[in-house]
């Protein structure tokens, strides 16, 4: 009973909101007003952050590595595009949920293959699933549009009130609201007993099974959830760009996702969000600085992160701010003695 109460106290303590989290989300929403000319790139960052969040659910919390996570992104992208193109579901939010559920179904059906074997096997299986879906999308070009993609996608106003504009303002706030809602759901899940059992499975699946954790069912559940999140990210891509092509299944999309998590870290939900921001900023900076060799410089940054270590870089970045804070606290701690008391 004491052990159960300790676990409950631990979970509640980690589930509390910290002031830095509130500041982080306030900053994200304020970007829509502070940077009105950067809506398109900010929308791209938000989509990538949600996509990275979906991979972190299985990689950071369950230990499932994947090189084909773009498969579910593509299912969501084509799902939202086809629903809008044929007028089946005109409302973007409903189409978003439907596309996410379609990706979740594919994730559930393929999860039985993914949970078998170890990391290398999972890498090959997930990559094979993405390549297979890309080949099927190219084969049935009469449905997907083939290499040209879906043409003539027109999105209805969000909730019937907010029409998508050419500057991307509605798309940004719409995508950010979706990211925030899904982040709240993911945060609640990872701090629940289900999330704690996923951590136990990642650390030692044999020991977790020995204490009664249904390992396979937990892995299938979180893999399906991650596919749903990735499908939502893909649907946001189609709805905010009015485009869906074979590129949504590309291996490079899954590879970029892994790089985002290398930058931000895994096992905590903000890693994917922070990594997406840094990755896109670096990509835009280097592509502007050296359009032909920007990939070289981004690769060099990743090598430095791996060699030096993310924790050490974090200490270096915060060295000066921590020094200033320490000096400020030391100055406040100095007690001045009144002259009357001194005499």
MIKEDREN-919297 format. One line per 2 residues: their letters; for each residue x negated, y negated, z of N, C-alpha, C. Coordinates in steps of 0.2 Angstrom, whole numbers. Atoms other than C-alpha are relative to their C-alpha. Layout:
BEGIN
A) X/Y/Z/X/Y/Z/X/Y/Z ~ ...;
This chain:
BEGIN
XX) -4/6/0/0/0/0/-4/-6/0 ~ 4/6/0/-14/-12/4/-4/-1/-7;
XX) 3/1/7/-22/-8/-13/5/-3/-5 ~ -5/3/5/-6/-12/-22/1/-8/2;
XX) -1/7/-2/-4/-29/-12/-7/-4/-2 ~ 7/3/2/-23/-33/-16/1/-1/-8;
XX) -1/1/7/-19/-30/-35/5/-5/-1 ~ -5/5/1/-4/-41/-34/-2/-7/2;
XX) 3/6/-2/-13/-55/-25/-5/-2/-6 ~ 5/2/5/-27/-54/-38/3/-2/-7;
XX) -3/2/6/-15/-54/-53/4/-7/1 ~ -3/6/-1/-5/-69/-46/-5/-6/0;
XX) 5/6/-1/-21/-79/-42/-3/-1/-7 ~ 2/1/6/-27/-76/-60/5/-3/-5;
XX) -5/2/4/-10/-80/-67/2/-8/1 ~ -2/7/-1/-9/-98/-60/-4/-4/-5;
XX) 3/4/5/-12/-112/-72/-5/-5/4 ~ 5/4/-3/-28/-122/-69/1/-7/-4;
XX) -1/7/2/-29/-141/-72/-3/0/-7 ~ 3/1/7/-41/-138/-87/4/3/-5;
XX) -5/-3/5/-28/-127/-96/5/-5/-2 ~ -5/5/2/-15/-141/-95/-4/-5/-4;
XX) 3/5/4/-28/-153/-101/-2/2/-7 ~ 2/-3/6/-33/-142/-115/6/0/-5;
XX) -6/1/5/-15/-141/-122/3/-7/-1 ~ -2/7/1/-11/-159/-119/-5/-3/-5;
XX) 5/3/5/-27/-163/-129/2/3/-7 ~ -2/-3/6/-21/-151/-143/6/-4/-3;
XX) -6/3/2/-4/-159/-144/-1/-8/-2 ~ 1/7/1/-11/-177/-143/-4/-1/-7;
XX) 4/1/6/-22/-173/-158/5/-2/-6 ~ -5/2/5/-6/-175/-169/1/-7/0;
XX) -1/7/0/-6/-193/-164/-6/-4/-1 ~ 6/4/1/-24/-197/-163/-4/1/-7;
XX) 3/-1/7/-29/-189/-180/5/1/-5 ~ -6/-1/4/-14/-192/-191/-3/1/-8;
XX) 2/-2/7/-25/-190/-207/-3/7/-1 ~ 3/-6/0/-31/-173/-202/5/6/1;
XX) -5/-5/-2/-15/-163/-201/-1/7/-4 ~ 1/-7/3/-20/-150/-214/-5/4/3;
XX) 5/-4/-3/-36/-145/-207/2/2/7 ~ -3/-2/-7/-28/-145/-189/5/6/0;
XX) -5/-5/1/-14/-134/-195/-4/7/-2 ~ 4/-6/1/-27/-122/-202/-4/2/6;
XX) 3/-2/-6/-36/-122/-186/5/4/5 ~ -5/-3/-4/-20/-118/-177/2/7/-2;
XX) -2/-7/3/-16/-103/-189/-6/5/2 ~ 6/-5/-2/-34/-96/-186/0/1/7;
XX) 0/-1/-8/-32/-98/-167/5/5/1 ~ -5/-5/-2/-16/-88/-167/-2/7/-3;
XX) 3/-6/3/-24/-75/-179/-6/3/5 ~ 5/-2/-5/-39/-74/-167/3/3/6;
XX) -3/-3/-6/-28/-72/-152/3/7/-1 ~ -2/-7/1/-20/-57/-160/-5/5/0;
XX) 6/-4/-1/-37/-49/-162/-2/1/7 ~ 2/0/-7/-42/-53/-145/4/4/5;
XX) -5/-4/-4/-27/-44/-138/-2/8/0 ~ 2/-7/0/-34/-27/-144/-7/1/1;
XX) 8/0/-1/-53/-31/-144/-2/-2/7 ~ 2/3/-6/-55/-41/-129/3/4/6;
XX) -4/-3/-5/-42/-32/-118/1/8/0 ~ -1/-7/1/-40/-14/-125/-7/3/-3;
XX) 6/-3/3/-57/-12/-133/0/3/-7 ~ -2/-3/6/-50/-8/-150/-4/-5/-6;
XX) 3/5/5/-62/-15/-164/3/1/-7 ~ -3/0/7/-55/-19/-181/-3/-4/-5;
XX) 2/4/5/-61/-24/-197/5/-1/-6 ~ -5/1/5/-45/-24/-206/7/-3/3;
XX) -6/3/-3/-34/-35/-196/4/-5/-4 ~ -3/4/5/-30/-45/-211/6/3/-3;
XX) -6/-4/3/-18/-31/-216/6/-3/3 ~ -6/3/-3/-5/-38/-204/1/-7/-2;
XX) 0/7/2/-9/-56/-208/3/0/-7 ~ -3/0/6/-5/-51/-226/7/2/-1;
XX) -7/-2/0/11/-42/-222/4/-6/2 ~ -4/6/-2/17/-57/-213/1/-6/-5;
XX) 0/5/5/12/-69/-227/5/2/-5 ~ -5/-2/5/21/-59/-240/7/1/2;
XX) -6/-1/-3/35/-55/-229/4/-7/0 ~ -3/7/0/39/-74/-226/1/-3/-7;
XX) 0/2/6/35/-78/-244/6/3/-4 ~ -5/-4/3/47/-65/-251/7/-2/2;
XX) -6/2/-3/61/-70/-239/2/-7/-2 ~ -2/7/2/60/-88/-244/1/0/-8;
XX) -1/1/8/58/-85/-263/6/3/-2 ~ -6/-3/2/73/-74/-264/6/-2/4;
XX) -6/3/-4/84/-84/-252/3/5/5 ~ -3/-4/-5/86/-70/-240/1/-3/7;
XX) 0/4/-7/82/-80/-224/-3/-6/-2 ~ 2/6/1/81/-98/-227/-3/-4/6;
XX) 3/4/-6/77/-104/-209/-7/3/1 ~ 7/-2/-1/58/-104/-206/-1/4/6;
XX) 1/-4/-6/59/-98/-188/3/7/0 ~ -2/-7/1/70/-83/-192/-4/4/-5;
XX) 5/-3/5/59/-79/-207/-6/2/4 ~ 6/-2/-4/44/-80/-195/1/6/4;
XX) -1/-6/-4/51/-68/-183/1/7/-4 ~ -1/-6/4/57/-56/-197/-7/2/-3;
XX) 7/-2/3/39/-56/-205/-4/3/5 ~ 4/-3/-6/31/-53/-188/2/7/2;
XX) -3/-7/-2/43/-38/-185/-2/5/-6 ~ 2/-5/5/38/-31/-202/-7/2/1;
XX) 7/-2/-1/20/-32/-198/-1/4/6 ~ 1/-4/-6/23/-25/-181/2/8/-1;
XX) -2/-6/2/32/-10/-189/-6/4/-4 ~ 6/-3/3/16/-7/-200/-5/1/5;
XX) 4/-1/-5/6/-9/-185/1/6/4 ~ -2/-6/-4/16/4/-175/-2/7/-4;
XX) 1/-6/4/15/17/-190/-8/1/-1 ~ 7/-2/1/-4/15/-192/-4/0/7;
XX) 4/0/-7/-8/14/-173/-2/7/1 ~ 2/-7/-2/-8/33/-172/-6/2/-3;
XX) 6/-1/3/-22/33/-184/-6/-3/3 ~ 5/5/-3/-32/19/-176/-2/3/7;
XX) 2/-2/-7/-31/26/-158/-4/6/0 ~ 4/-6/0/-40/42/-163/-7/-2/-2;
XX) 7/1/1/-58/43/-163/-3/-6/4 ~ 3/5/-3/-71/30/-157/-1/-6/-4;
XX) 1/6/3/-77/13/-162/-1/0/-8 ~ 2/-1/7/-85/18/-179/6/2/-4;
XX) -6/-3/4/-69/28/-184/5/-5/-1 ~ -5/5/0/-58/14/-179/-2/-6/-5;
XX) 2/5/5/-68/2/-190/2/2/-7 ~ -1/-3/7/-67/13/-205/8/0/-1;
XX) -7/-1/2/-48/16/-203/3/-6/-1 ~ -3/7/1/-43/-2/-200/-2/-3/-7;
XX) 2/2/6/-54/-7/-215/4/3/-6 ~ -4/-4/6/-46/7/-226/7/-2/0;
XX) -7/2/0/-28/1/-221/0/-6/-4 ~ 0/7/3/-32/-17/-226/-1/1/-8;
XX) 2/-1/7/-40/-11/-243/6/3/-3 ~ -6/-3/3/-25/0/-246/6/-4/-1;
XX) -6/5/1/-12/-13/-243/-2/-5/-6 ~ 2/5/5/-22/-25/-254/1/3/-7;
XX) -1/-3/6/-22/-12/-268/7/1/-2 ~ -7/-1/1/-4/-9/-266/3/-7/-3;
XX) -3/7/2/0/-28/-267/-2/-1/-7 ~ 2/1/7/-10/-28/-283/3/4/-5;
XX) -3/-5/4/-2/-13/-290/7/-2/-2 ~ -7/2/1/16/-19/-288/0/-8/-1;
XX) 0/7/2/13/-36/-296/6/-3/-1 ~ -7/2/2/31/-37/-301/3/-3/6;
XX) -3/2/-6/35/-40/-283/-4/-5/4 ~ 5/5/-3/19/-49/-276/-2/-5/-4;
XX) 3/4/4/14/-58/-291/-7/1/-2 ~ 6/-2/2/-2/-49/-292/-5/-6/2;
XX) 6/4/-2/-18/-60/-293/3/-8/0 ~ -3/7/0/-7/-76/-297/4/-1/7;
XX) -3/2/-6/2/-74/-280/8/-1/-1 ~ -7/2/0/20/-79/-276/1/-7/-3;
XX) -1/7/2/26/-94/-286/7/-3/1 ~ -6/3/-1/39/-106/-283/3/1/7;
XX) -3/-1/-7/41/-104/-264/2/-7/3 ~ -3/7/-3/52/-118/-256/2/2/7;
XX) -2/-1/-7/53/-119/-237/6/-4/2 ~ -5/4/-3/69/-125/-229/-2/-4/6;
XX) 2/4/-6/68/-138/-215/0/5/6 ~ 0/-4/-6/63/-130/-198/6/-2/4;
XX) -6/0/-4/79/-127/-188/5/-5/-3 ~ -5/4/4/88/-137/-202/-1/-7/2;
XX) 1/7/-2/81/-153/-195/-7/-3/-3 ~ 7/3/1/62/-155/-199/-2/3/-7;
XX) 3/-2/7/57/-154/-218/-7/0/0 ~ 7/0/1/40/-149/-222/-2/-6/-5;
XX) 3/6/4/30/-165/-229/-6/2/-3 ~ 7/-1/3/15/-166/-240/-6/-2/4;
XX) 5/1/-4/5/-173/-227/-2/5/6 ~ 1/-5/-4/7/-158/-216/1/-1/8;
XX) -2/2/-7/14/-167/-200/4/5/3 ~ -5/-5/-2/29/-155/-198/-4/7/1;
XX) 3/-7/0/18/-140/-202/-5/1/6 ~ 5/-1/-5/5/-144/-189/4/1/7;
XX) -4/-1/-7/18/-147/-174/4/6/0 ~ -4/-6/0/28/-132/-180/-5/6/2;
XX) 5/-5/-1/12/-121/-180/-2/0/7 ~ 3/1/-7/6/-128/-163/6/2/5;
XX) -5/-2/-5/23/-125/-155/1/8/0 ~ 0/-7/0/23/-107/-161/-6/3/3;
XX) 6/-2/-4/5/-105/-155/1/0/8 ~ -1/1/-7/10/-112/-138/5/6/3;
XX) -5/-5/-2/25/-100/-136/-3/7/0 ~ 3/-6/0/16/-85/-141/-6/1/5;
XX) 5/0/-5/1/-90/-130/3/2/7 ~ -3/-1/-7/13/-91/-115/2/8/1;
XX) -2/-7/-1/19/-73/-119/-6/4/1 ~ 6/-4/-1/2/-66/-121/-3/-1/7;
XX) 3/2/-7/-4/-75/-105/4/4/5 ~ -4/-4/-5/11/-67/-96/-2/8/0;
XX) 1/-7/1/7/-50/-103/-7/2/3 ~ 7/-2/-3/-12/-49/-99/-1/-1/7;
XX) 0/0/-8/-9/-54/-81/5/4/3 ~ -5/-5/-3/5/-41/-79/-4/6/2;
XX) 3/-7/-1/2/-23/-73/-2/3/-7 ~ 2/-2/6/2/-19/-91/-7/-2/-3;
XX) 7/2/2/-13/-30/-95/-5/2/4 ~ 5/-3/-4/-22/-24/-80/-2/8/-2;
XX) 1/-7/2/-20/-6/-86/-4/0/-7 ~ 4/0/6/-27/-11/-103/-7/-1/2;
XX) 7/1/-2/-43/-18/-94/-3/7/3 ~ 2/-6/-3/-44/-1/-85/-2/5/-6;
XX) 1/-4/6/-43/8/-102/-6/-2/-3 ~ 6/3/4/-56/-3/-110/-6/2/4;
XX) 6/-2/-4/-68/0/-95/-2/7/0 ~ 1/-7/0/-66/19/-94/7/3/-1;
XX) -7/-4/2/-51/28/-103/1/6/4 ~ -1/-6/-3/-55/44/-95/2/-1/8;
XX) -2/1/-7/-54/37/-77/7/-3/0 ~ -7/3/0/-38/27/-82/5/6/-1;
XX) -4/-5/1/-30/43/-88/1/5/6 ~ 0/-4/-6/-35/52/-72/4/-3/5;
XX) -4/3/-6/-26/40/-61/7/-1/-3 ~ -7/0/2/-10/41/-72/2/-5/-5;
XX) -2/5/5/-11/28/-85/1/3/-7 ~ -1/-3/6/-3/33/-101/-4/-3/-6;
XX) 5/4/4/-18/28/-112/2/-1/-7 ~ -3/0/7/-11/32/-129/6/-5/-1;
XX) -6/4/0/5/24/-126/-1/-8/1 ~ 2/7/-2/-3/8/-119/-4/-3/-7;
XX) 4/2/6/-15/7/-135/5/-1/-5 ~ -5/1/6/0/9/-147/4/-6/1;
XX) -4/6/-1/10/-4/-138/-4/-7/-1 ~ 4/6/1/-4/-17/-138/-2/-1/-7;
XX) 2/0/7/-9/-13/-156/6/-3/-4 ~ -6/3/3/9/-16/-161/1/-7/1;
XX) -1/7/-2/10/-32/-152/-5/-4/-4 ~ 5/4/4/-7/-38/-160/2/-1/-7;
XX) -2/1/7/0/-34/-177/6/-5/-1 ~ -5/5/0/16/-44/-173/-3/-7/0;
XX) 3/7/-1/5/-59/-168/-3/-2/-7 ~ 3/1/6/-5/-57/-184/5/-1/-6;
XX) -5/1/5/10/-56/-195/3/-7/1 ~ -3/7/-1/17/-72/-187/-5/-5/-3;
XX) 5/4/3/0/-80/-191/0/-1/-8 ~ -1/-1/7/2/-74/-209/6/-4/-3;
XX) -7/4/2/20/-81/-210/-1/-7/0 ~ 1/8/-1/14/-98/-204/-4/-2/-6;
XX) 4/2/6/1/-98/-218/4/-1/-6 ~ -4/1/6/14/-95/-231/5/-6/1;
XX) -5/5/-1/27/-107/-224/-3/-7/0 ~ 3/6/0/14/-121/-222/-3/-2/-6;
XX) 3/1/6/6/-119/-238/4/1/-6 ~ -4/-2/6/20/-112/-249/-4/4/-5;
XX) 5/-4/4/7/-99/-255/-1/6/3 ~ 2/-6/-2/4/-81/-254/-3/4/-6;
XX) 4/-3/5/-9/-72/-264/-3/6/3 ~ 4/-6/-2/-20/-56/-263/-5/-2/5;
XX) 5/3/-5/-32/-67/-253/2/1/7 ~ -2/-1/-7/-22/-64/-238/-2/7/3;
XX) 2/-7/-2/-28/-46/-237/-8/1/0 ~ 7/-1/2/-46/-50/-241/-4/2/7;
XX) 4/-2/-6/-60/-43/-230/-3/-6/3 ~ 3/6/-3/-68/-60/-228/4/-3/5;
XX) -4/3/-5/-53/-65/-218/-1/3/7 ~ 1/-4/-6/-55/-51/-206/-7/-1/3;
XX) 7/1/-2/-74/-54/-205/-1/-7/3 ~ 0/7/-4/-71/-73/-201/3/0/7;
XX) -3/0/-7/-60/-68/-187/-5/3/5 ~ 5/-3/-5/-74/-57/-179/-5/-6/2;
XX) 4/5/-1/-85/-72/-181/3/-5/5 ~ -3/4/-5/-73/-83/-172/0/2/7;
XX) 0/-2/-7/-72/-72/-157/-7/1/2 ~ 7/1/-2/-91/-71/-157/-2/-6/3;
XX) 1/7/-2/-91/-90/-155/3/-1/7 ~ -4/2/-6/-77/-91/-142/0/5/5;
XX) 0/-5/-5/-79/-74/-133/6/4/0 ~ -6/-4/-1/-67/-60/-130/2/2/7;
XX) -2/-2/-7/-57/-54/-115/3/-6/4 ~ -4/5/-3/-50/-71/-111/4/-4/-6;
XX) -4/2/6/-36/-79/-122/-3/-6/-3 ~ 2/6/3/-44/-96/-124/-7/1/-5;
XX) 5/-1/5/-59/-88/-133/1/-1/-7 ~ -2/0/7/-50/-86/-149/2/-7/-2;
XX) -2/7/1/-43/-104/-148/-6/-4/-1 ~ 6/4/0/-60/-112/-144/-4/2/-6;
XX) 4/-3/6/-69/-101/-157/3/-3/-6 ~ -3/2/6/-57/-106/-170/-1/-8/-2;
XX) 1/7/1/-59/-125/-167/-8/-1/-2 ~ 7/1/2/-78/-123/-167/-2/2/-7;
XX) 2/-3/6/-79/-112/-182/3/-4/-6 ~ -2/5/6/-68/-124/-193/-4/-6/0;
XX) 4/6/0/-78/-139/-187/-6/1/-3 ~ 6/-1/3/-94/-131/-192/1/2/-7;
XX) -1/-1/7/-87/-125/-208/1/-6/-4 ~ -1/6/3/-81/-142/-213/-6/-4/0;
XX) 6/4/-1/-97/-150/-207/-5/2/-5 ~ 5/-3/4/-109/-139/-216/2/0/-8;
XX) -2/0/7/-98/-138/-232/-1/-7/-3 ~ 0/7/2/-98/-157/-233/-8/-2/0;
XX) 7/2/0/-117/-158/-229/-4/3/-6 ~ 3/-4/6/-123/-144/-241/5/4/-3;
XX) -5/-4/2/-109/-138/-251/-2/7/-3 ~ 2/-6/3/-119/-124/-259/-3/5/5;
XX) 3/-5/-5/-127/-117/-243/3/0/6 ~ -3/1/-6/-115/-120/-230/1/7/4;
XX) 0/-7/-3/-113/-101/-227/-7/2/4 ~ 7/-2/-3/-132/-100/-223/0/-3/7;
XX) 1/3/-7/-131/-113/-209/5/3/5 ~ -5/-3/-5/-115/-105/-201/-3/6/2;
XX) 3/-6/-2/-124/-89/-202/-6/-1/5 ~ 5/2/-5/-139/-97/-193/2/-1/7;
XX) -3/1/-6/-128/-103/-180/2/6/4 ~ -2/-6/-4/-121/-86/-176/-6/4/2;
XX) 7/-3/-3/-139/-79/-175/-2/-3/6 ~ 2/4/-7/-143/-92/-162/4/2/5;
XX) -4/-2/-6/-128/-88/-152/-1/7/2 ~ 1/-7/-2/-131/-69/-152/-7/0/3;
XX) 7/-1/-3/-150/-71/-148/0/-4/7 ~ 0/4/-6/-148/-85/-135/5/2/5;
XX) -5/-2/-5/-132/-79/-127/5/-6/1 ~ -6/5/0/-115/-88/-126/-1/-3/7;
XX) 0/3/-7/-117/-90/-107/-6/-5/1 ~ 5/5/-1/-134/-98/-108/1/-7/-4;
XX) -2/6/3/-128/-110/-121/5/-4/4 ~ -5/3/-4/-113/-114/-110/-3/-4/6;
XX) 4/4/-5/-125/-119/-96/-4/-6/-2 ~ 3/5/3/-135/-129/-107/4/-6/-2;
XX) -5/5/2/-120/-139/-114/2/-4/6 ~ -3/3/-6/-114/-142/-96/-5/-3/5;
XX) 5/2/-5/-130/-146/-88/0/-8/2 ~ 0/7/-1/-129/-165/-90/7/-2/3;
XX) -6/1/-4/-110/-166/-85/0/2/7 ~ 0/-3/-7/-113/-155/-70/-5/-4/4;
XX) 4/4/-4/-128/-166/-65/3/-7/2 ~ -3/6/-2/-118/-182/-66/6/1/5;
XX) -5/-1/-5/-104/-174/-56/-3/1/7 ~ 3/-1/-6/-116/-168/-43/-3/-7/3;
XX) 2/6/-2/-123/-185/-42/5/-5/3 ~ -6/4/-2/-106/-193/-40/3/3/6;
XX) -2/-3/-7/-101/-181/-26/-5/-2/5 ~ 5/1/-5/-117/-184/-17/0/-7/2;
XX) -1/7/-2/-114/-203/-18/6/-1/4 ~ -6/1/-4/-97/-201/-11/-1/3/7;
XX) 1/-3/-6/-103/-190/3/-4/-4/5 ~ 4/5/-5/-115/-204/10/5/-4/4;
XX) -4/3/-5/-107/-210/26/-4/-7/2 ~ 3/7/-2/-111/-229/29/2/-1/8;
XX) -1/1/-7/-112/-233/48/1/-8/1 ~ -2/8/-1/-103/-250/53/-6/-3/5;
XX) 5/4/-4/-115/-263/61/2/0/7 ~ -2/0/-7/-105/-263/77/-1/6/3;
XX) 2/-7/-2/-107/-244/79/-8/0/1 ~ 8/-1/0/-126/-246/75/-3/-4/6;
X) 2/4/-5/-128/-259/88/2/3/7;
